[in-house]
Structures are given as C-alpha cells and as structure tokens.
Amino acid sequence: MEGELSNRSYDDQNGKKQYMTQVVAKQVSFFTHPKNSNDSADSVDPEENFNLL
C-alpha cells in the first residue's frame, strides 16, 4: 500500500473535541497464493468485498 496518514479534529454534538486519524491510500496491491500451493497453513483467501471511500 502507498499512501499517507491524515489527522483531523472536530467538535462533537456535546462540544467535546474529537480526534481522528485516517489512512489515505493512493495505491493498494492484493497478493494471493497459487491455487496449487501445498502449504495451506499460510494461505489466506482474499477478501472479495471491500469498500473504497
């Protein structure tokens, strides 16, 4: 992943200051193991549903 962290703050409904850190991704690469891999302990099925904001 390539990107940056973004920090910001805002006042909530009660007037209390809230702080937020966001990950702003510019490029994301997904890697998978080959289907014929014998080492199934390390293989993870990729998540197919994800949201981009």
KAJORA-V985551 format. One record per pair of residues at least 24 apart in sequence whose C-alpha atoms are under 8 Angstrom apart, sorted by the first residue. I is the first residue (numbers start at 1). GAP is how many residues later the second one is. Records with the same first field share a line. If there is no record, write none. Layout:
I=GAP / GAP
//
This chain:
1=24 / 25 / 26 / 27 / 28
2=24 / 25 / 26
3=24
//
